[in-house]
Amino acid sequence: TGDIAFVIRTYTAEYHFLHRFLMSCEWFLPSEWPVIVVLDDDDVSRDHVALGHIPKWVTVVFEPEPDFLIDFTPKHRGYQRGMYSLFWADNYTSAAFVAVVDADCVIHTMGIEQLLFRKGKPIVWGTTQTPPFYACVNSSGLKWMGEFMSYLP
């Protein structure tokens, strides 16, 4: 199998999605693949974990709000916090590959290992057409390589 960890950056309003996603991980992912949930470091998130809303086999990381977000309007601060957090996903695991997954995702098939890896190397699905998120990539100063969010329901 591949050396991969699944990282989900979410917040308390998405817990109803997260429950379904974690259930699908339990059913369809190999048990040796870590699932890491990154939450805001606040009392509400800590209460949810303390109440057992997240299974014990899931690693939970509480992430403090970065100082620079004070410059954003409150309306956009949560979204910007989540997007910024994704740049740090590889800091929460030592796995060679990190699958960044949304909380509203559901894994729904057997054979995930064969779909994601061939001979220990990742299989990457994407498109090289005009990207819908080009502005995000361009503003980061990175070279655009391909769009990997092309298969949304």
C-alpha positions as CSV (number, residue, x, y, z in Angstrom):
1,T,0.0,0.0,0.0
2,G,1.0,3.6,-0.4
3,D,2.3,5.8,2.4
4,I,-0.6,8.3,2.7
5,A,-2.5,10.2,5.3
6,F,-5.9,11.8,4.9
7,V,-6.1,15.3,6.3
8,I,-9.5,17.0,6.7
9,R,-9.6,20.7,7.7
10,T,-13.0,21.6,9.0
11,Y,-14.9,23.5,11.7
12,T,-17.9,22.8,14.0
13,A,-20.6,23.8,11.5
14,E,-19.5,20.9,9.3
15,Y,-19.6,18.2,11.9
16,H,-22.7,16.6,10.4
17,F,-20.7,16.1,7.2
18,L,-17.6,15.0,9.1
19,H,-19.4,12.1,10.8
20,R,-20.4,10.6,7.4
21,F,-16.9,11.0,6.0
22,L,-15.3,9.4,9.0
23,M,-17.7,6.5,8.8
24,S,-16.8,5.9,5.2
25,C,-13.1,6.0,6.1
26,E,-13.7,3.3,8.7
27,W,-15.5,1.1,6.1
28,F,-13.3,1.6,3.1
29,L,-9.8,2.9,4.0
30,P,-7.0,0.5,5.1
31,S,-6.7,0.9,8.9
32,E,-3.0,1.7,8.7
33,W,-3.8,4.9,6.7
34,P,-4.0,7.7,9.3
35,V,-7.0,10.1,9.2
36,I,-6.2,13.5,10.7
37,V,-8.9,16.1,11.5
38,V,-7.7,19.7,11.9
39,L,-10.0,21.9,13.9
40,D,-10.0,25.5,15.1
41,D,-8.3,25.8,18.5
42,D,-11.4,27.0,20.4
43,D,-13.6,25.8,23.2
44,V,-16.4,24.7,20.9
45,S,-14.1,22.3,18.9
46,R,-12.5,21.0,22.1
47,D,-16.0,20.3,23.6
48,H,-17.0,18.3,20.5
49,V,-13.9,16.2,20.8
50,A,-14.3,15.8,24.6
51,L,-17.9,14.7,24.1
52,G,-16.8,11.9,21.8
53,H,-18.1,13.3,18.5
54,I,-14.9,12.2,16.8
55,P,-13.8,8.6,17.0
56,K,-10.7,7.7,19.0
57,W,-8.9,6.2,15.9
58,V,-8.8,9.7,14.4
59,T,-5.9,12.0,15.1
60,V,-7.2,15.5,16.1
61,V,-5.1,18.6,15.7
62,F,-6.2,21.9,17.2
63,E,-4.8,24.8,15.1
64,P,-4.5,28.3,16.5
65,E,-5.6,31.2,14.4
66,P,-2.7,32.9,12.6
67,D,-2.0,36.5,13.7
68,F,-2.2,37.9,10.2
69,L,-5.9,37.0,9.9
70,I,-6.9,39.9,12.1
71,D,-6.5,42.0,8.9
72,F,-9.4,40.2,7.2
73,T,-13.0,41.1,7.7
74,P,-14.8,38.7,10.0
75,K,-17.0,37.6,7.0
76,H,-14.0,36.1,5.2
77,R,-11.8,35.2,8.1
78,G,-13.0,31.6,8.5
79,Y,-12.6,30.8,4.8
80,Q,-9.1,32.4,4.7
81,R,-8.2,30.5,7.9
82,G,-9.2,27.2,6.3
83,M,-7.3,27.9,3.1
84,Y,-4.2,29.0,4.9
85,S,-4.3,25.9,7.0
86,L,-4.2,23.6,4.0
87,F,-0.7,24.8,3.2
88,W,0.4,23.3,6.6
89,A,-1.3,19.9,6.1
90,D,2.0,18.0,5.6
91,N,3.1,19.2,9.0
92,Y,0.6,17.0,10.7
93,T,1.9,13.7,9.4
94,S,5.2,12.0,8.4
95,A,3.4,10.1,5.5
96,A,5.0,10.5,2.0
97,F,1.7,11.6,0.5
98,V,-1.1,13.8,2.0
99,A,-4.7,13.6,0.7
100,V,-6.4,16.8,1.6
101,V,-10.1,15.9,1.7
102,D,-13.2,18.0,2.3
103,A,-15.5,17.1,5.2
104,D,-18.4,16.6,2.9
105,C,-16.6,13.9,0.9
106,V,-17.7,10.3,1.2
107,I,-15.5,7.3,0.2
108,H,-17.8,4.8,-1.3
109,T,-15.9,1.9,-2.9
110,M,-13.6,-0.9,-2.0
111,G,-10.2,-1.0,-3.5
112,I,-9.1,2.5,-2.6
113,E,-5.5,1.3,-2.5
114,Q,-5.6,0.2,-6.1
115,L,-7.3,3.5,-7.2
116,L,-4.7,5.7,-5.5
117,F,-1.5,3.7,-5.9
118,R,0.2,1.5,-8.4
119,K,3.4,-0.2,-7.3
120,G,3.7,2.2,-4.4
121,K,3.5,5.3,-6.6
122,P,0.5,7.7,-6.5
123,I,-2.0,7.8,-9.4
124,V,-3.0,11.4,-9.9
125,W,-6.2,12.5,-11.6
126,G,-6.6,15.9,-13.0
127,T,-7.0,18.1,-16.1
128,T,-4.9,20.7,-17.8
129,Q,-7.7,22.8,-19.0
130,T,-8.3,26.3,-17.8
131,P,-8.3,26.2,-14.0
132,P,-11.2,27.6,-12.1
133,F,-8.8,28.4,-9.2
134,Y,-6.0,30.0,-11.2
135,A,-6.1,33.3,-9.2
136,C,-5.2,31.4,-6.0
137,V,-2.3,29.6,-7.7
138,N,-1.1,32.8,-9.4
139,S,-1.3,34.9,-6.3
140,S,0.9,32.4,-4.4
141,G,3.6,32.7,-7.0
142,L,3.5,29.1,-7.9
143,K,3.5,27.6,-11.4
144,W,0.1,26.1,-12.4
145,M,0.5,22.4,-13.2
146,G,-3.1,21.0,-13.4
147,E,-6.5,21.2,-11.8
148,F,-7.2,18.4,-9.4
149,M,-10.6,19.6,-8.2
150,S,-12.2,18.7,-11.4
151,Y,-14.5,15.9,-10.3
152,L,-17.0,17.5,-8.0
153,P,-20.6,16.2,-7.8
